[in-house]
Amino acid sequence: QVQPVESGGGLVQAGGSLRPSCAFSGRIFSTNVMAWYRQAPGNQREWVASIGGGSWAFTDYAEPVKGRFTISRDNAKNTMYLEMNNLKPEDTAVYYCTVYPATRSTIWGQGTQVTVSS
């Protein structure tokens, strides 16, 4: 598995928006279900959202982000996005992308830091 490259995080005030992106290997990206995960300081990494691959079109979200986050993908660019609106301080974390589901053999990227100030 090739290491993904996340970018687009930053520092915003509560209520603000960010749109991190994830660049992935084309061979893996286009046919697989992809997902965003996040890890806040002192917490375990948690699943945030998933998006279907190939002909399997679906999106799914963790309860804390439903209605605020939107996951999307551009297979022509081998890139996935996470539109984050109405951000809250509890969304502060490092955000990662990978093939879903993550396993013990998942190769994680560096992630992108999202910090939401109150």
ABEGO torsion letter per residue (X at the ends): XBBBBBBGBEBBBBGBBBBBBBBBBAAAAAABBBBBBBBBBGBBBBBABBBBBEABBBBBBBAAABGABBBBBBAAAGBBBBBBBGBBAAABBBBBBBBOBBBAABBBBAEBBBBBBX
